[in-house]
Amino acid sequence: MIEIIPAILPRDFAEIEEKIGLIRGLGKTVQIDVCDGQFTPEASWPYRKHDDDFDKLVHEQEGFPGWQDEDFEIDLMANRPEDLVDDWVSAGATRVIIHIEAKGDIKKALVILGGRVEIGLALSESTSIDAIEQYRDHFNFIQLMGIDNVGFQGQSFDDKVIGRVKQVRLKYPTIPISIDGGVSLDNAQELIAAGADRLVVGSAIFGTDNPTEALEQFKRIG
């Protein structure tokens, strides 16, 4: 069963509230893309400036919008993830994704998360699949990036990622594979045929006139 995961790259907490309101209850998991402005060119919520809403989440004074219906996957596009992951677990994440190319102690971040949430390890297009082997005992799924520049939605999908999906599926036949970046109705079937288990979809849902219908179209493919 293919999982379709709507992705939100928020400028502020209000954008999360708005977009979750559009698709609430239509899927199991929502991905929140989090950019620190160091690993990525620009920062997103909650790292653009001090954010009271994030403080309330971390201190469990409130939950993510729609937390009763949705699980939240945090794509942590940030350096020094070992200093950040505790806050995201406290904030209510059920999955946290660490990018292998981030500066900092990747293994320490994975160990901190171990047994608390489902852990993803993300690889950019230029990173060898073999790079994940040193962390093999510390993650639950692999996220392959389908675009060159992480931290931006609306980029074109790079077809060479299809081959990377096949490579990962051959080497790790039982590990779930998630694809993030450039996923569309045009390439979804090919990604699934190559071995993808999860499709993370941003602009192809929220960049349309009818996000609800767009999500339903993806679910019919899955």
Backbone as CSV, one residue per row, in Angstrom:
resi,resn,N_x,N_y,N_z,CA_x,CA_y,CA_z,C_x,C_y,C_z
1,MET,0.845,-1.193,0.000,0.000,0.000,0.000,0.882,1.246,0.000
2,ILE,0.760,2.071,-1.005,1.578,3.269,-1.123,1.012,4.370,-0.226
3,GLU,1.900,5.035,0.494,1.484,6.143,1.357,1.764,7.471,0.659
4,ILE,0.741,8.299,0.554,0.874,9.648,0.001,0.951,10.624,1.168
5,ILE,2.028,11.414,1.208,2.279,12.303,2.339,2.294,13.755,1.851
6,PRO,1.248,14.523,2.118,1.270,15.947,1.760,2.371,16.666,2.533
7,ALA,3.082,17.571,1.850,4.207,18.278,2.469,3.949,19.777,2.509
8,ILE,4.231,20.358,3.661,4.046,21.799,3.869,5.401,22.412,4.195
9,LEU,5.797,23.429,3.425,7.004,24.206,3.701,6.540,25.568,4.211
10,PRO,6.393,25.722,5.530,5.667,26.874,6.070,6.556,28.086,6.363
11,ARG,6.041,29.247,6.017,6.695,30.484,6.445,6.366,30.778,7.901
12,ASP,5.164,30.372,8.327,4.754,30.620,9.707,3.738,29.565,10.124
13,PHE,3.368,29.593,11.393,2.452,28.589,11.937,1.066,28.709,11.319
14,ALA,0.683,29.933,10.955,-0.630,30.142,10.339,-0.755,29.378,9.020
15,GLU,0.353,29.261,8.291,0.313,28.521,7.030,0.089,27.030,7.282
16,ILE,0.666,26.511,8.348,0.412,25.112,8.706,-1.073,24.919,9.016
17,GLU,-1.636,25.817,9.813,-3.053,25.729,10.166,-3.931,25.767,8.918
18,GLU,-3.606,26.680,8.010,-4.410,26.836,6.793,-4.355,25.588,5.923
19,LYS,-3.164,25.080,5.675,-3.026,23.969,4.733,-3.520,22.650,5.320
20,ILE,-3.300,22.450,6.602,-3.853,21.242,7.208,-5.374,21.283,7.181
21,GLY,-5.934,22.477,7.335,-7.379,22.615,7.241,-7.937,22.177,5.898
22,LEU,-7.122,22.268,4.845,-7.572,21.890,3.506,-7.602,20.379,3.292
23,ILE,-6.751,19.651,4.019,-6.632,18.211,3.739,-6.821,17.358,4.998
24,ARG,-7.285,17.969,6.054,-7.409,17.252,7.324,-8.296,16.017,7.196
25,GLY,-7.790,14.911,7.711,-8.550,13.678,7.712,-8.465,12.884,6.426
26,LEU,-7.736,13.397,5.414,-7.668,12.715,4.121,-6.450,11.803,4.003
27,GLY,-5.553,11.883,4.963,-4.369,11.029,4.939,-3.873,10.787,6.345
28,LYS,-2.984,9.827,6.480,-2.493,9.445,7.800,-1.408,10.386,8.312
29,THR,-0.561,10.879,7.394,0.631,11.626,7.796,0.791,12.882,6.961
30,VAL,1.246,13.955,7.606,1.613,15.206,6.939,3.082,15.463,7.221
31,GLN,3.823,15.865,6.192,5.229,16.236,6.396,5.335,17.758,6.549
32,ILE,6.063,18.175,7.581,6.403,19.581,7.763,7.876,19.730,7.401
33,ASP,8.137,20.519,6.363,9.508,20.782,5.947,10.089,21.900,6.803
34,VAL,11.196,21.615,7.452,11.803,22.558,8.389,13.208,22.903,7.888
35,CYS,13.446,24.184,7.629,14.727,24.643,7.081,15.380,25.625,8.046
36,ASP,16.671,25.407,8.309,17.347,26.252,9.299,18.025,27.482,8.706
37,GLY,18.087,27.586,7.370,18.756,28.731,6.756,20.269,28.596,6.747
38,GLN,20.787,27.453,7.172,22.228,27.179,7.132,22.502,25.972,6.233
39,PHE,21.871,24.852,6.550,21.914,23.716,5.630,21.190,24.064,4.334
40,THR,20.173,24.909,4.448,19.395,25.391,3.309,19.639,26.887,3.117
41,PRO,19.409,27.408,1.904,19.640,28.837,1.667,18.730,29.749,2.482
42,GLU,17.497,29.314,2.725,16.546,30.144,3.446,15.965,29.367,4.619
43,ALA,15.566,30.083,5.643,14.944,29.465,6.816,13.426,29.449,6.669
44,SER,12.815,28.438,7.245,11.356,28.340,7.301,10.927,28.386,8.765
45,TRP,9.609,28.302,8.987,9.122,28.158,10.358,9.731,26.896,10.955
46,PRO,10.155,26.864,12.203,10.097,27.947,13.189,11.418,28.696,13.341
47,TYR,12.324,28.533,12.337,13.675,29.068,12.481,13.887,30.416,11.795
48,ARG,12.825,30.998,11.248,12.959,32.321,10.632,13.156,33.395,11.703
49,LYS,12.492,33.197,12.830,12.618,34.098,13.977,12.066,33.352,15.183
50,HIS,12.245,33.921,16.381,11.703,33.250,17.563,10.194,33.090,17.412
51,ASP,9.700,31.891,17.730,8.306,31.582,17.453,7.605,31.055,18.706
52,ASP,6.630,31.816,19.179,5.906,31.425,20.390,5.092,30.159,20.178
53,ASP,4.559,29.976,18.966,3.762,28.777,18.694,4.617,27.522,18.827
54,PHE,5.856,27.597,18.341,6.743,26.436,18.468,7.076,26.170,19.936
55,ASP,7.301,27.218,20.689,7.555,27.049,22.128,6.401,26.318,22.806
56,LYS,5.180,26.668,22.432,4.008,26.025,23.028,3.941,24.545,22.655
57,LEU,4.323,24.216,21.404,4.355,22.817,20.990,5.395,22.040,21.792
58,VAL,6.587,22.621,21.912,7.677,21.942,22.602,7.345,21.705,24.069
59,HIS,6.662,22.659,24.677,6.304,22.531,26.092,4.949,21.851,26.293
60,GLU,4.419,21.315,25.162,3.178,20.535,25.178,1.999,21.337,25.732
61,GLN,2.023,22.636,25.468,0.898,23.502,25.840,-0.182,23.509,24.768
62,GLU,0.186,23.121,23.565,-0.777,22.922,22.487,-0.195,21.913,21.514
63,GLY,-1.033,21.416,20.597,-0.581,20.437,19.611,-0.629,20.999,18.216
64,PHE,-0.043,20.277,17.279,-0.160,20.663,15.878,-1.631,20.711,15.474
65,PRO,-1.984,21.597,14.558,-3.362,21.615,14.058,-3.747,20.241,13.507
66,GLY,-4.887,19.743,13.920,-5.356,18.451,13.418,-4.643,17.253,14.002
67,TRP,-3.969,17.426,15.137,-3.205,16.317,15.705,-4.076,15.121,16.045
68,GLN,-5.380,15.363,16.224,-6.279,14.243,16.531,-6.428,13.304,15.326
69,ASP,-6.228,13.847,14.111,-6.446,13.076,12.887,-5.163,12.736,12.132
70,GLU,-4.091,13.469,12.384,-2.879,13.340,11.581,-1.667,12.985,12.431
71,ASP,-0.731,12.265,11.813,0.611,12.127,12.354,1.503,13.128,11.635
72,PHE,2.597,13.528,12.290,3.452,14.568,11.727,4.877,14.066,11.549
73,GLU,5.314,14.181,10.302,6.658,13.799,9.896,7.449,15.086,9.712
74,ILE,8.553,15.233,10.444,9.371,16.441,10.361,10.592,16.161,9.496
75,ASP,10.677,16.851,8.362,11.837,16.749,7.492,12.810,17.837,7.934
76,LEU,13.803,17.447,8.726,14.681,18.392,9.403,15.883,18.717,8.519
77,MET,15.702,19.725,7.685,16.778,20.174,6.788,17.606,21.203,7.542
78,ALA,18.486,20.694,8.398,19.178,21.564,9.348,20.519,20.969,9.732
79,ASN,21.483,21.856,9.946,22.760,21.441,10.516,22.609,21.197,12.021
80,ARG,23.532,20.448,12.567,23.552,20.084,13.987,22.189,19.544,14.456
81,PRO,21.686,18.535,13.747,20.384,17.983,14.135,20.368,17.420,15.543
82,GLU,21.533,17.013,16.051,21.590,16.458,17.403,21.149,17.473,18.456
83,ASP,21.234,18.761,18.129,20.807,19.799,19.070,19.320,20.137,18.944
84,LEU,18.653,19.599,17.919,17.292,20.015,17.599,16.243,18.928,17.785
85,VAL,16.662,17.682,17.697,15.667,16.608,17.590,14.813,16.444,18.843
86,ASP,15.375,16.691,20.013,14.575,16.566,21.241,13.344,17.479,21.190
87,ASP,13.532,18.703,20.705,12.413,19.643,20.625,11.312,19.111,19.722
88,TRP,11.684,18.472,18.618,10.664,18.000,17.677,9.913,16.786,18.211
89,VAL,10.588,15.955,18.972,9.879,14.846,19.628,8.886,15.407,20.638
90,SER,9.315,16.383,21.427,8.414,17.010,22.405,7.252,17.711,21.723
91,ALA,7.510,18.255,20.519,6.468,18.980,19.794,5.406,18.068,19.203
92,GLY,5.687,16.762,19.152,4.663,15.830,18.689,4.976,15.081,17.415
93,ALA,6.217,15.146,16.946,6.569,14.411,15.736,6.450,12.906,15.964
94,THR,5.944,12.208,14.961,5.931,10.745,15.000,7.015,10.160,14.106
95,ARG,7.510,10.980,13.170,8.667,10.627,12.356,9.574,11.851,12.280
96,VAL,10.877,11.609,12.281,11.846,12.685,12.076,12.850,12.206,11.031
97,ILE,13.113,13.074,10.046,14.046,12.755,8.964,15.290,13.621,9.111
98,ILE,16.442,12.969,9.126,17.736,13.632,9.216,18.423,13.535,7.852
99,HIS,19.021,14.622,7.395,19.742,14.611,6.121,21.204,14.247,6.356
100,ILE,21.647,13.229,5.651,22.972,12.686,5.882,24.062,13.711,5.579
101,GLU,23.771,14.695,4.722,24.774,15.696,4.347,24.883,16.849,5.346
102,ALA,24.020,16.895,6.340,24.031,17.991,7.307,25.315,17.985,8.127
103,LYS,25.770,19.162,8.500,26.924,19.271,9.392,26.484,18.924,10.812
104,GLY,27.374,18.296,11.543,27.043,17.911,12.902,27.250,16.427,13.111
105,ASP,26.733,15.924,14.211,26.902,14.520,14.588,25.629,13.758,14.210
106,ILE,25.620,13.236,12.997,24.429,12.549,12.487,24.097,11.326,13.339
107,LYS,25.102,10.548,13.665,24.841,9.336,14.450,24.258,9.685,15.810
108,LYS,24.773,10.735,16.448,24.245,11.133,17.752,22.775,11.504,17.642
109,ALA,22.409,12.236,16.586,21.010,12.610,16.383,20.134,11.379,16.228
110,LEU,20.608,10.407,15.468,19.839,9.178,15.264,19.694,8.392,16.569
111,VAL,20.759,8.354,17.344,20.718,7.630,18.625,19.744,8.311,19.589
112,ILE,19.738,9.640,19.614,18.804,10.375,20.481,17.361,10.035,20.126
113,LEU,17.106,9.874,18.839,15.746,9.587,18.369,15.356,8.125,18.544
114,GLY,16.324,7.260,18.693,16.073,5.826,18.698,15.027,5.385,19.710
115,GLY,14.031,4.635,19.227,12.991,4.105,20.087,11.910,5.102,20.461
116,ARG,12.041,6.333,19.989,11.068,7.375,20.357,10.133,7.721,19.192
117,VAL,10.679,7.745,17.986,9.903,8.044,16.780,10.434,7.160,15.659
118,GLU,9.721,7.134,14.548,10.231,6.486,13.347,11.269,7.421,12.728
119,ILE,12.416,6.875,12.334,13.550,7.686,11.899,13.812,7.470,10.412
120,GLY,13.916,8.588,9.687,14.280,8.542,8.285,15.653,9.144,8.060
121,LEU,16.375,8.596,7.103,17.662,9.142,6.700,17.539,9.580,5.246
122,ALA,17.731,10.884,4.992,17.552,11.452,3.656,18.887,11.589,2.944
123,LEU,18.866,11.330,1.628,20.053,11.450,0.792,19.746,12.359,-0.389
124,SER,20.660,13.285,-0.668,20.531,14.122,-1.850,20.868,13.300,-3.093
125,GLU,20.600,13.876,-4.244,20.834,13.164,-5.508,22.303,12.801,-5.716
126,SER,23.197,13.607,-5.179,24.626,13.412,-5.432,25.308,12.515,-4.401
127,THR,24.591,12.095,-3.380,25.184,11.270,-2.320,25.065,9.789,-2.662
128,SER,26.165,9.085,-2.536,26.173,7.654,-2.826,25.247,6.904,-1.872
129,ILE,24.552,5.925,-2.408,23.696,5.074,-1.590,24.517,4.383,-0.503
130,ASP,25.760,4.091,-0.803,26.621,3.393,0.151,26.860,4.196,1.429
131,ALA,26.623,5.504,1.379,26.889,6.363,2.540,26.008,6.021,3.735
132,ILE,24.869,5.396,3.480,23.958,5.115,4.587,24.364,3.895,5.398
133,GLU,25.279,3.089,4.864,25.585,1.813,5.503,26.122,1.992,6.925
134,GLN,26.875,3.074,7.157,27.447,3.289,8.488,26.377,3.568,9.548
135,TYR,25.167,3.935,9.099,24.074,4.241,10.031,22.982,3.176,9.999
136,ARG,23.255,2.039,9.375,22.208,1.066,9.053,21.364,0.652,10.253
137,ASP,21.937,0.584,11.428,21.191,0.118,12.601,20.428,1.225,13.311
138,HIS,20.418,2.424,12.723,19.877,3.571,13.448,18.752,4.303,12.719
139,PHE,18.225,3.738,11.641,17.104,4.393,10.958,16.106,3.348,10.489
140,ASN,14.886,3.817,10.229,13.793,2.918,9.845,13.419,2.986,8.375
141,PHE,13.706,4.131,7.729,13.391,4.263,6.308,14.354,5.233,5.649
142,ILE,14.392,5.181,4.327,15.267,6.035,3.530,14.414,7.026,2.757
143,GLN,14.833,8.279,2.749,14.164,9.290,1.921,15.147,9.735,0.842
144,LEU,14.798,9.463,-0.401,15.598,9.913,-1.539,15.040,11.228,-2.050
145,MET,15.915,12.219,-2.208,15.484,13.509,-2.715,15.401,13.462,-4.238
146,GLY,14.306,13.979,-4.760,14.086,13.958,-6.209,14.483,15.244,-6.904
147,ILE,15.092,16.169,-6.159,15.466,17.479,-6.678,16.891,17.814,-6.232
148,ASP,17.473,18.796,-6.906,18.842,19.200,-6.579,18.914,20.077,-5.338
149,ASN,18.042,21.064,-5.249,18.139,22.077,-4.193,17.077,21.833,-3.133
150,VAL,17.479,21.313,-1.981,16.511,21.065,-0.916,16.111,22.385,-0.276
151,GLY,14.890,22.408,0.253,14.411,23.605,0.918,13.505,24.466,0.071
152,PHE,13.222,24.013,-1.158,12.331,24.758,-2.048,11.311,23.795,-2.646
153,GLN,10.059,24.218,-2.720,9.045,23.424,-3.398,8.868,23.933,-4.828
154,GLY,8.286,23.082,-5.679,7.978,23.477,-7.048,9.087,23.208,-8.042
155,GLN,10.137,22.485,-7.640,11.234,22.186,-8.554,10.909,20.964,-9.413
156,SER,11.599,20.878,-10.546,11.389,19.769,-11.466,12.055,18.498,-10.951
157,PHE,11.398,17.398,-11.168,11.915,16.090,-10.769,13.053,15.673,-11.680
158,ASP,14.094,15.076,-11.107,15.226,14.564,-11.875,15.015,13.071,-12.118
159,ASP,14.882,12.687,-13.375,14.548,11.303,-13.718,15.594,10.288,-13.267
160,LYS,16.828,10.736,-13.008,17.844,9.772,-12.585,17.523,9.174,-11.213
161,VAL,16.608,9.817,-10.487,16.226,9.297,-9.173,15.518,7.946,-9.311
162,ILE,14.863,7.705,-10.442,14.213,6.408,-10.669,15.234,5.284,-10.514
163,GLY,16.400,5.478,-11.110,17.450,4.473,-10.996,17.951,4.317,-9.577
164,ARG,17.977,5.419,-8.815,18.416,5.350,-7.421,17.406,4.575,-6.583
165,VAL,16.131,4.737,-6.878,15.108,3.967,-6.166,15.334,2.473,-6.403
166,LYS,15.562,2.113,-7.646,15.800,0.700,-7.969,17.046,0.179,-7.253
167,GLN,18.073,1.019,-7.193,19.319,0.629,-6.533,19.094,0.367,-5.044
168,VAL,18.354,1.271,-4.389,18.077,1.098,-2.958,17.205,-0.132,-2.727
169,ARG,16.192,-0.306,-3.564,15.300,-1.456,-3.392,16.046,-2.773,-3.545
170,LEU,17.011,-2.821,-4.463,17.795,-4.034,-4.666,18.704,-4.300,-3.472
171,LYS,19.321,-3.242,-2.939,20.277,-3.403,-1.848,19.587,-3.606,-0.510
172,TYR,18.443,-2.927,-0.319,17.716,-2.994,0.956,16.254,-3.356,0.669
173,PRO,15.989,-4.617,0.391,14.655,-5.010,-0.092,13.522,-4.796,0.892
174,THR,13.811,-4.672,2.189,12.729,-4.567,3.170,12.580,-3.169,3.775
175,ILE,13.470,-2.252,3.441,13.420,-0.917,4.036,12.457,-0.033,3.248
176,PRO,11.509,0.646,3.909,10.630,1.574,3.199,11.430,2.697,2.533
177,ILE,11.028,3.047,1.313,11.668,4.124,0.554,10.656,5.243,0.348
178,SER,11.045,6.428,0.749,10.217,7.622,0.565,10.885,8.520,-0.474
179,ILE,10.093,9.131,-1.341,10.609,10.053,-2.354,10.059,11.439,-2.060
180,ASP,10.963,12.413,-2.014,10.564,13.783,-1.681,11.213,14.750,-2.673
181,GLY,10.366,15.553,-3.321,10.867,16.565,-4.239,10.498,16.269,-5.679
182,GLY,9.666,17.119,-6.258,9.311,16.969,-7.659,8.319,15.871,-7.968
183,VAL,7.734,15.251,-6.939,6.765,14.174,-7.172,5.488,14.758,-7.766
184,SER,4.993,14.126,-8.830,3.796,14.612,-9.521,2.963,13.428,-9.993
185,LEU,1.799,13.734,-10.506,0.959,12.678,-11.075,1.619,12.052,-12.297
186,ASP,2.534,12.774,-12.934,3.205,12.265,-14.131,4.270,11.222,-13.806
187,ASN,4.888,11.313,-12.641,5.974,10.365,-12.338,5.648,9.406,-11.193
188,ALA,4.493,9.556,-10.575,4.161,8.746,-9.402,4.156,7.251,-9.708
189,GLN,3.529,6.874,-10.799,3.451,5.445,-11.130,4.824,4.841,-11.374
190,GLU,5.686,5.589,-12.038,7.028,5.073,-12.318,7.835,4.910,-11.031
191,LEU,7.660,5.844,-10.103,8.343,5.740,-8.815,7.867,4.513,-8.034
192,ILE,6.575,4.294,-8.057,6.014,3.129,-7.370,6.533,1.834,-7.997
193,ALA,6.560,1.793,-9.334,7.050,0.604,-10.037,8.530,0.345,-9.734
194,ALA,9.286,1.421,-9.493,10.711,1.279,-9.203,10.953,0.767,-7.789
195,GLY,9.942,0.915,-6.904,10.094,0.389,-5.552,9.783,1.351,-4.430
196,ALA,9.286,2.549,-4.759,8.958,3.522,-3.711,7.738,3.076,-2.926
197,ASP,7.778,3.316,-1.608,6.661,2.990,-0.722,5.875,4.228,-0.304
198,ARG,6.552,5.388,-0.289,5.933,6.631,0.166,6.277,7.743,-0.819
199,LEU,5.281,8.550,-1.146,5.483,9.698,-2.017,5.136,10.955,-1.246
200,VAL,6.128,11.834,-1.093,5.930,13.105,-0.400,5.620,14.157,-1.455
201,VAL,4.461,14.809,-1.315,3.965,15.684,-2.379,3.663,17.066,-1.813
202,GLY,4.330,18.080,-2.356,4.117,19.450,-1.901,3.318,20.280,-2.880
203,SER,4.004,20.869,-3.846,3.346,21.807,-4.767,2.312,21.127,-5.653
204,ALA,2.473,19.825,-5.934,1.491,19.131,-6.771,0.167,18.937,-6.047
205,ILE,0.143,19.219,-4.751,-1.114,19.261,-3.994,-1.476,20.696,-3.660
206,PHE,-0.600,21.382,-2.925,-0.952,22.707,-2.401,-0.772,23.827,-3.424
207,GLY,-0.122,23.516,-4.541,0.006,24.511,-5.602,-1.115,24.456,-6.615
208,THR,-2.117,23.628,-6.363,-3.256,23.504,-7.276,-4.442,24.326,-6.770
209,ASP,-5.436,24.480,-7.630,-6.642,25.223,-7.239,-7.493,24.440,-6.250
210,ASN,-7.338,23.108,-6.249,-8.151,22.265,-5.382,-7.266,21.210,-4.709
211,PRO,-6.599,21.563,-3.610,-5.701,20.610,-2.945,-6.386,19.320,-2.521
212,THR,-7.647,19.409,-2.117,-8.368,18.204,-1.697,-8.472,17.207,-2.834
213,GLU,-8.883,17.682,-4.002,-9.014,16.801,-5.159,-7.656,16.294,-5.623
214,ALA,-6.631,17.150,-5.571,-5.288,16.728,-5.975,-4.800,15.580,-5.091
215,LEU,-5.004,15.689,-3.782,-4.611,14.621,-2.879,-5.389,13.345,-3.181
216,GLU,-6.676,13.474,-3.448,-7.481,12.289,-3.761,-6.989,11.623,-5.040
217,GLN,-6.536,12.416,-6.012,-5.991,11.828,-7.256,-4.735,11.004,-6.958
218,PHE,-3.863,11.519,-6.113,-2.675,10.773,-5.743,-3.036,9.496,-4.989
219,LYS,-4.009,9.580,-4.115,-4.415,8.403,-3.356,-4.975,7.320,-4.263
220,ARG,-5.623,7.718,-5.339,-6.152,6.715,-6.281,-5.024,6.008,-7.007
221,ILE,-3.924,6.709,-7.255,-2.749,6.060,-7.852,-2.160,5.055,-6.881
222,GLY,-2.047,5.497,-5.606,-1.439,4.635,-4.590,-2.252,3.384,-4.324
